[in-house]
Amino acid sequence: MSDTLVATDRLTTLMARGADFLGSKVAILCGAMSWVSERNLVSAVSNAGGFGLIACGAMTPELLDKEIAATKALAKAPFGVNLITMHPMIFDLIEVCNRHDVGHIVLAGGLPPRGSIEAIKANGAKVICFAPALALAKKLHRSGVDALVIEGMEAGGHIGPVATSVLAQEILPELANELPIFVAGGIGHGEAIAAYLEMGAAGVQLGTRFACATESIAHPNFKKAFFRASARDATASVQVDPRLPVIPVRALKNAGTEAFTAKQREVAQLLDEGKVDMGEAQLQIEHYWAGALRRAVIDGDVDGGSLMAGQSVGMVTKEEPVAEIIDTLMAEARTALERRGR
Ligand SMILES: Cc1cc2nc3c(=O)[nH]c(=O)nc-3n(C[C@H](O)[C@H](O)[C@H](O)COP(=O)(O)O)c2cc1C
């Protein structure tokens, strides 16, 4: 057997568990990206053999219902839905997914609210959660979660404090045999996919690399900003007030990132004056991000909007169809395995 065939088989073998779990051809998820991960990108990813996820974000149940129906009409393969745990109508959103028989639901943005895992599993769907630390990964496993995503701080959007490589070393050896684990954050090349699979990952999740795909509805200005940027331009937001815990967001530096600092000061002052409580303060911050991301993705305001992007943005250099991105990543992973096999 030639080296290439051996490596192809090895890649297929390493991805088999993740692909089986997702019902996809390859174990590559396109992470949900608010405003970006809608019917066009999601169906394109699933049709190309990966696994697309609708980003529900702040959508109402009615809007999510329409988006799932529209995606179903375009997709010839399974896709999932990503729900934010702090959404005030989370149980209605789960109900919408169940009505559509969505097979996989990702719960993002914090620990799943009581009863949510059961509500999803009651319909036979699989629950995937983010595990930001080993202890939480174990806890989620005990709670009946079917798979985990471990996402490091290299990623675009809301991030935790720990690097992908460290989470992978801490969590994969302990839990990879127990449930499928998908690694996310900072992956832009198939070499890294091969490495995480060899460490025990069932598959990977990428966001930044897919944001500028031909099928992505992101504004041309948004895409151009990604093509120009290098890894060091994707910086994490800073917390200005110790009393106001703000989840850091990784985005390309622009006037919008400065405006966020001012927004935090404004909300901190409202807290001081007793005009808002902590919950409301945090909600205002999250609404700020959602609005700013929309301005950049949909309106193309790349100065005032939020250009959420991971450090892998330096590896995004041109607009390509999703199928080409997946083929390239797979070919790179195959070459890496082939080289290691010698
Ligand atoms: C523009 C953008 C928006 C995102 N929005 C969300 C979101 O709404 N929900 C979520 O769980 N993750 C979100 N993410 C994270 C991605 O789903 C994915 O996990 C991450 O991009 C993976 O890391 P990478 O950017 O290094 O590929 C977003 C990422 C980006 C770049």
The ligand as an SDF file (V2000), in Angstrom:
LIG
                    3D

 31 33  0  0  0  0  0  0  0  0999 V2000
  -17.2610   36.0160   14.0800 C   0  0  0  0  0  0  0  0  0  0  0  0
  -17.3830   34.9360   15.1360 C   0  0  0  0  0  0  0  0  0  0  0  0
  -18.5930   34.7900   15.8400 C   0  0  0  0  0  0  0  0  0  0  0  0
  -18.7360   33.7590   16.7770 C   0  0  0  0  0  0  0  0  0  0  0  0
  -19.9450   33.5980   17.4060 N   0  0  0  0  0  0  0  0  0  0  0  0
  -20.1420   32.5200   18.2340 C   0  0  0  0  0  0  0  0  0  0  0  0
  -21.4230   32.2530   18.7790 C   0  0  0  0  0  0  0  0  0  0  0  0
  -22.3970   32.9650   18.5280 O   0  0  0  0  0  0  0  0  0  0  0  0
  -21.5630   31.1600   19.5920 N   0  0  0  0  0  0  0  0  0  0  0  0
  -20.5010   30.3270   19.8610 C   0  0  0  0  0  0  0  0  0  0  0  0
  -20.6740   29.3370   20.5930 O   0  0  0  0  0  0  0  0  0  0  0  0
  -19.2610   30.5510   19.3440 N   0  0  0  0  0  0  0  0  0  0  0  0
  -19.0750   31.6190   18.5330 C   0  0  0  0  0  0  0  0  0  0  0  0
  -17.8330   31.8030   17.9490 N   0  0  0  0  0  0  0  0  0  0  0  0
  -16.7710   30.7840   18.1500 C   0  0  0  0  0  0  0  0  0  0  0  0
  -16.7990   29.7310   17.0140 C   0  0  0  0  0  0  0  0  0  0  0  0
  -17.9670   28.9670   17.0340 O   0  0  0  0  0  0  0  0  0  0  0  0
  -15.6180   28.7420   17.0810 C   0  0  0  0  0  0  0  0  0  0  0  0
  -15.6930   27.9260   18.2200 O   0  0  0  0  0  0  0  0  0  0  0  0
  -14.2780   29.4510   17.0680 C   0  0  0  0  0  0  0  0  0  0  0  0
  -14.2660   30.4030   16.0330 O   0  0  0  0  0  0  0  0  0  0  0  0
  -13.1460   28.4220   16.8860 C   0  0  0  0  0  0  0  0  0  0  0  0
  -11.9070   29.0280   16.9310 O   0  0  0  0  0  0  0  0  0  0  0  0
  -11.1700   29.6750   15.6460 P   0  0  0  0  0  0  0  0  0  0  0  0
  -11.8300   31.0070   15.4540 O   0  0  0  0  0  0  0  0  0  0  0  0
   -9.7660   29.7950   16.0890 O   0  0  0  0  0  0  0  0  0  0  0  0
  -11.3780   28.7490   14.4950 O   0  0  0  0  0  0  0  0  0  0  0  0
  -17.6490   32.8650   17.0320 C   0  0  0  0  0  0  0  0  0  0  0  0
  -16.4400   33.0450   16.3410 C   0  0  0  0  0  0  0  0  0  0  0  0
  -16.2950   34.0370   15.4060 C   0  0  0  0  0  0  0  0  0  0  0  0
  -14.9810   34.1750   14.6530 C   0  0  0  0  0  0  0  0  0  0  0  0
  1  2  1  0
  2  3  1  0
  2 30  2  0
  3  4  2  0
  4  5  1  0
  4 28  1  0
  5  6  2  0
  6  7  1  0
  6 13  1  0
  7  8  2  0
  7  9  1  0
  9 10  1  0
 10 11  2  0
 10 12  1  0
 12 13  2  0
 13 14  1  0
 14 15  1  0
 14 28  1  0
 15 16  1  0
 16 17  1  0
 16 18  1  0
 18 19  1  0
 18 20  1  0
 20 21  1  0
 20 22  1  0
 22 23  1  0
 23 24  1  0
 24 25  2  0
 24 26  1  0
 24 27  1  0
 28 29  2  0
 29 30  1  0
 30 31  1  0
M  END
$$$$
